[in-house]
Amino acid sequence: MSFVSHMEIALAEARAAAARGEVPVGAVVVARGVVIARAGNRTRELHDPSAHAEILAIRAACAALGSDRLPGCDLWVTLEPCPACAAVISAARIARLYYGAGDPKSGGVAQGPRIFTHPQAHHVPEIYDGIAADQAETLLRDFFRARR
């Protein structure tokens, strides 16, 4: 099977989140090349600080597969996951994490606490960063510029 990027779907979810007034972050869970879940941030809509795109996509994927873990699955997300999302990615046993923009302020993978390097990280996915980072960064920058 050849490599196929699913970042455009994650970006579409991020754009939809922005249209709802949410921080524009989107995520997609892929199993054996098939999209099984997709989501955008919904923290404001759901009044839930844990309703990050990654968490919602992982929850939906687990429900779709009837499992609390997602071994062999890929997660595509437009922004570097925060520490809480990185911990859930580890707990879900995501095989590969692909993300776009780095997050110097709130990231938890390459920035800040670097969750996957901690000895208590039970699972470390393969990590690929910078995918469509310019598009993700533009979405975020435009979103916050419009609110200032």
N, C-alpha and C positions, 0 to 999 in steps of 0.2 A: 504494500500500500504506500503510495507517495504522500509526502507531507502536504497538508492543507491547513492554511491558517483560518482560524475562526474569529479573528480579531474584529472583522467587519461586523459580525453579529453582536459582539460585545460593545462596539462603538454605537451601533443602533440602539442598544439598550441604554447606553449612557445618554444618547440624545433624547430618548423618551423620558428618562429620569429628569433631565434638565427641563423638558417641556412641562413636567409636573411640579417644577420648583424644587426638585431634589438636586443635591450635588451630583453632577454627571459622571457616574461610575456604572459600568455594565460588566456583567460576568456571564460566562457560558460554560457548562459542563458537557464534555464530549466523551462518549464511550465507543471505542473501536470505530472512530470516524463519524459517529452519529451524534447529533446534538440531542441531549436528553433533558436539559434544563437551561433556562436563560432567565436573567433578572437584571433589574436596575435598582439603584438605591430607593428605599421607601421609608426611611427613618421618620420623616415628617408626616407622611400620609398615614402610617401605621402607629405613630406615636411610640416608636420602638427604637431605642438607640442601637439595638443589635441588627436592625433590618438593612444591613449593608448588602450590596449586590452579591458578593461572594457567599454570604451566609444564606441568603434566600435561594440562590442557585444550588448550593450544596443541599439544603433542606429538600428542595424539589427533586433533585437527582436521587437522593436517598429514598424518598417516597416512591419515585417512579421505579426504582430497582428493588424496593422492598428490603433495603439493607441500611445499616448504620455506618457502613464504610464503602468507599468508592475506589478500591484498588484497580489499577489499570486505567482509570479515568484521567482526563486532562481538564484543567481549569484555565480558562482564558479570562483575563480581567484587564480593564483599561488602565488601572492605577495600582501601583505597588500596594499589596494588602497591608492593613494596619496590624498591630500585634495580636489583637483578638481574632481577626480573620485568619492570620497565619497559624495561630494555635488550632483553630477549627480545621484548617486545611491539613495540618499534621494529624489531628485526631481522625479525620475522614480517610486518611491514607491516600490522598490524591497522588497520582504517579508523577504528573508533570504540571508545573505552574508556568504559564506564559503571561507576562504582563507588559503593559505599555509604559506609561510614565512612571518615573521614580517619584517618591514622596518624601522629600527631606524633612518635612514637618511632622508627619504622622505615620510614616512607613515602618514596617516591622520585619522586613525581609533583608534588604540591603542597607537600610538606615536604622537608626534607633537601636532597639534591643536585639535585632537580628535573631528572631525566634528560632529559626532552623539550626543555628549554631549552638543553641543552649543544650546542655547535657540532658535536660528533661524533655526535649523534643523526641517523641516516640517514633516519629517517621519524618524523613526529609525528602521532599519531592525533588525531581530534576527541576531546575529553575532556568528560565529563558526570559530575559528582560529586554526592554527597549523596542518591543514590537509595536509599530505604528505609534510610537511615543509622541511624535510631533502632533498627530491628530488628537490624541488624548489630552495632551498639554493645552492645545488650542481650545478644546471644549471647556476645560477647567478654567483657563484664563478668561475666556469670554463670559462664562457663567458668573465668575466672581467680579469681573469688571462691571457687569451690568447691575450688580447689587451694591456697588460703592457709590 
